[in-house]
Amino acid sequence: MQETIFSSTKSFPQDEHIEKTCKPGKGKKTCRYLTMTSNGWSCAKYNSIKDTIDDRVSKGEMKAVGDNCDGILGQIIENQELLQGKRIEYKERMPSFETSGVLEKVEIKDGELCFIADWEGETEGTISITVDNLDVNVLLDRITFGVLGLDHIAGRTTIFLK
């Protein structure tokens, strides 16, 4: 099961999605977050160069200006049934706090990514991170969500796939 969610997110975007949604070569309709790496097409919507891309678009420095989908986050939410029941952990350093539990649901609400879980201890049912500066890291055994450049301090949420 973890290989399914890993493969659907790690290989994002795939050819069909690129042609239908990202629209390379279509000028202003092309998604601004579609990038090319040494491994092929990539989505930069939720990583460290998002702010740079958005800044260049606002200055009129890019031809591709579309914001065509929810990126990797959309894939995670679309496939969240594969994550339900998995262990989830939240840690932050300032103030020092840590909790874990069992994931029930992931959703975007009012510009925040919300993790609804059966948390151990006295934690409320939802922990959220604003999507404006979200950093998503997909590994074979976990998906980690944090605030770009501040996740260790501001909080990091990890869903364990195994």
N, C-alpha and C positions, 0 to 999 in steps of 0.2 A: 504494500500500500504506500509506504513512504517513497518508493521509486516512482510511483505514478505522479504524486504531487511534485516531487523533485523534478521529474522530466518535463512536466507541463509548465513549471515556472522557470527552470534553469534554461530551457531552450526557447524561452519567449524572447522575441516574437518569432513565430514560425511563418513560412512562406505565404500561406493562405491569408493569415492576419496582416502581413506586411502589404500584400497587394490590395486587399479589401479595405483595410482600415488606415494603415500608415500612408499609403498612396505615394510611394517614392516617384520623383520626377514630375509631380503634378503642381509644382510651384507653391503658391500660398496654401493649397489644400494638403500639402505634404506635412506630416506630423513633425514638429520641431524636435521631438525627443528621439526620433529614429536616427541612430548613429551606426557607424561601421567600425568594427574592431578587427583585430587580427583573426578572431574566431568567426567573423561574419557579422550579420545585423545584430543590433542590440537596442534595448530601450533604456534611455537615460532619464525617464520621468522621475524615478525615485532613487537617485544616486548623487554623488558629489558634484556632478557638472550641471545639474538641473538649474541652479541659480544663474550660472554663467549663460546658459542657453536662454533663459527667460530675460536676462538683462540685454543680451544681443538682439532679441526679438523686439524688446521695448525701444531700443535705439534704432530700429530699422536696418540692422546689419545682416539679417538673414532673409532668404527667400522663403524657406519653409517656416510657416508660422502656425500651422495647425496644432491643436491640442485634441487629438482624435479619440482617445480612450482613457481608461483608468490604469493603463500600463500593467506592470507586474502585479500591482495591488488588485486590479480587476480579475486577473487570473486566480489569485489566491482566494478572493471572495467567491468567485464562480465555482471553485473546486473545494470550498470549505468543508463539505461533507467528509472529505478525506482527512480533515484535521480535527473534526469533532471527536472528543474523547481523548485527545492527545494531552500530554503534560505541557503546561505553560508556566513560565517563570517570569517574574518582573523584578528587576533590581535597579536601584539608584544609589548614588553616593552622597548627594547633598539634598536632604538629609539621608543618612544611611538607612535604607529600607529594602526588604526583600520578602517576596511572597511567591507561592506557587499554587497550582491547582490543576483542574481538568477543564480544557476548553469546551465551551458550549457553542459559541457563535462569534463570528467576526463581521463587522458592518461599518459602513461609513455613515456618520450622522453629524450634520452641522459642521462639516469640514474637519472632522476628527475620525481617526481609525479607532474603533472601539472593540476591545477584547472582553467578551462576556464569558465568565468562567465560574466554576464552583471553586472559589479561592479558599485555601486553608487559612485558618486564623480569622482575624477580624476585618479583612479587606472587603470593601464594597464589591458588588457583583461585576462592575465594569472598570477597566483601566483604559485610558485613551491617550492617543498621541495625535497632534495636529498633522494633517497630511501636507501642509505647505512646505515643511522642511524635513520630510520623512526620508529615512535611509532604510532600504530593505536589502538584506543580504541572505541569499539562498545557498545553503550548503546541503550536502547529502543527508545529514542527520538532523538539521534544524533550519528554521527560518527566523532571522533576527530582525527586529524593528526598533529603530531609535531615531533620535533627532540628529540631523546632519551635524557632525563635529562635536556634539554634546551628549551623545547617548549614554556614556558612562556616568556622567554627572546628572543629566536630566532624566534618565531612566531608559532602560532597555528591556524589551519584551521578547522572549524567545519561545517559539513553539517547537517542541522536540518531535521529530518524525518517527523515531524508533521507540 
